Amino acid sequence: MVDKMNERRNEILIKIIRYAIAVPFFSGGIVFISQEKILPGILSILIGIILTPAIEDPIESKLNFLSLSFLRFIVILLLLMAISATLSL
């Protein structure tokens, strides 16, 4: 019973951390778009969407074919590289 309670706490803590990371990407995307940097803005908002548990959890429950946390990490890394490449132009 203690293990279940600790597991639940860990899940809640992970969700809070993911929201805390997603919010700056959403706001950064809006700032990029307001500065007429459309592509980095859209990519930043996409990272925020990927990190948001409310959006990602239903997708993860439907797709159980591989570790989605690893796939999520790869996609976010690629999007960050794309943002940095478009900002340097």
Secondary structure by P-SEA (a helix, b strand, c coil): caaaaaaaaaaaaaaaaaaaaaaaaaaaaaaaaaacccaaaaaaaaaaaaacaaaaaaaaaacccccaaaaaaaaaaaaaaaaaaaaac
